Structures are given as structure tokens and as C-alpha cells.
Amino acid sequence: MTFDAIGIAGTALTVHRKWLDAVSDNLANANTVTSTDGDAFQARYVLAQAGEGTSGVHVAGAAYGDPEGRMVHQPDHPLADADGYVRYPDIDMASQMGQLIMAQRGYQANAAVVDRAKETYQAAIQIGRN
């Protein structure tokens, strides 16, 4: 049972790390400007899926935001089109910050599970030695 806990929590650590990576990429590119003839940065969203039995969880894939993004009128921008528009990604900073907090807390919780399971295993070994 202890090894199952470590394995399951380990798979969750991987998923939460990939989630953190995706959110950090989204936040870093929230203000990336492109011309209107190109695609906007597409936010990445990690799709997690539960495994069978005690196999934990894994990343099933990714979903991506709309390449259309949002059009902003900035006629003085060097990438502006003839009508003065540029394209920004359609990323909601508040939502991404909420996602960041959830991913961080999930990572911390699963790291604590690994730590507690390790302590339990070590205590069992110590009992066996006595």
C-alpha cells in the first residue's frame, strides 16, 4: 500500500508539474503581439485522465486556445495593420493565476503524500529491525 501511495502521488506530481509549465507559458505570453495576418499565441491547457486501478493519473493531451485571439486597436504599434489593429492572445490573467494556485497546491499536497509514505515505510523498516 505504501508503494502504491508513492507511485500514485508521483504520477500526480508529474501532471501538476506539466500543468504549472503550461500556466507559466500562458502567463509569459499573455501580452505577445502578432500582426493580424498571423495567429495569436494559443494558450495551452493540460488534460489529465485517471488511470486504471492504482496507476494514478496521466496527461491525456492538451487543449489549445483560439488562434484568432483578440483584436486590439493600436495604430502606433509597429505590427499594426492598415486599420491599426494587432492581435493578442485571448488569455484571462485572473483565470490563469487561479490555475497557477491550484496547480501549486496540488503539487505541494502530492509531494507531502510522497514524504509521509516514505516516513511510514522507514518506520515499518525500523519496527522490523527491532
C-alpha positions in Angstrom: 0.0 0.0 0.0 2.8 2.4 0.8 4.4 1.9 -2.6 1.1 2.4 -4.3 0.8 5.8 -2.5 4.2 6.8 -3.6 3.5 5.7 -7.2 0.1 7.4 -7.4 1.4 10.6 -5.8 4.3 10.5 -8.2 2.1 10.4 -11.2 0.1 13.4 -9.8 3.4 15.3 -9.3 4.2 14.8 -13.0 0.7 16.0 -14.0 0.8 19.1 -11.7 4.3 20.0 -13.0 3.1 19.9 -16.6 0.1 22.0 -15.6 2.4 24.5 -13.9 4.6 24.6 -17.1 1.5 25.3 -19.3 0.2 28.0 -17.0 3.6 29.7 -16.8 3.9 29.6 -20.6 0.4 31.1 -20.9 1.2 33.9 -18.4 4.6 34.6 -20.1 2.9 35.0 -23.5 -0.3 36.8 -22.4 1.0 40.1 -23.9 2.6 38.6 -27.0 1.5 40.7 -30.0 1.3 39.4 -33.6 0.1 41.0 -36.8 -3.4 40.4 -37.9 -2.3 38.2 -40.7 -0.8 35.7 -38.2 -2.2 33.5 -35.4 -2.2 34.7 -31.8 -0.3 32.7 -29.2 -2.5 29.8 -28.3 -2.9 29.2 -24.6 -2.2 25.6 -23.6 -4.4 23.6 -21.2 -3.3 20.3 -19.8 -5.9 17.5 -20.0 -5.5 14.9 -17.2 -7.0 11.5 -17.1 -7.3 9.0 -14.2 -5.6 5.6 -14.8 -6.9 2.2 -14.1 -6.8 0.8 -10.6 -3.7 2.1 -8.8 -1.9 3.5 -11.8 -2.6 7.1 -10.8 -3.2 9.9 -13.3 -1.5 10.9 -16.5 -1.6 13.7 -19.0 -4.0 12.6 -21.7 -3.2 15.6 -24.0 -3.5 19.3 -24.3 -6.2 21.7 -25.5 -5.3 25.0 -27.1 -6.8 28.4 -27.1 -8.3 30.2 -30.1 -5.6 31.2 -32.6 -7.8 34.2 -33.5 -7.1 35.8 -30.1 -8.4 39.2 -29.7 -8.0 42.3 -31.9 -6.8 45.5 -30.3 -6.7 48.9 -31.9 -3.1 50.1 -31.5 -2.3 52.2 -34.6 1.1 53.2 -33.3 2.3 49.6 -32.9 4.9 48.5 -35.5 2.9 45.3 -36.2 -0.4 47.2 -36.7 -2.3 46.5 -40.0 -3.6 49.3 -42.3 -6.6 49.7 -40.0 -4.4 50.0 -36.9 -5.1 46.6 -35.3 -2.9 43.9 -33.8 -3.6 40.5 -32.4 -3.2 39.5 -28.8 -3.8 36.0 -27.3 -7.2 35.5 -25.6 -5.7 34.7 -22.2 -7.6 35.7 -19.0 -4.9 36.6 -16.4 -7.2 36.1 -13.4 -8.1 32.6 -14.6 -4.5 31.7 -15.2 -3.5 32.9 -11.7 -6.3 30.8 -10.2 -5.0 27.8 -12.3 -1.5 28.5 -11.0 -2.5 28.5 -7.4 -4.5 25.2 -7.9 -1.6 23.5 -9.7 0.9 24.7 -7.0 -1.3 23.4 -4.1 -1.9 20.1 -5.9 1.8 19.7 -6.4 2.5 20.5 -2.7 -0.2 18.1 -1.5 1.2 15.2 -3.6 4.8 16.0 -2.5 3.6 15.7 1.1 1.9 12.4 0.3 5.2 11.1 -1.0 7.1 12.4 2.1 4.5 10.8 4.5 4.6 7.5 2.7 8.3 7.4 2.8 8.3 8.1 6.5 5.8 5.3 7.0 7.9 2.9 5.0 11.0 3.9 7.0 9.1 3.4 10.3 8.0 -0.1 9.2 11.6 -1.0 8.4 12.6 0.2 11.8 9.9 -1.8 13.5 11.1 -4.9 11.5 14.7 -4.4 12.8 13.6 -4.4 16.5 
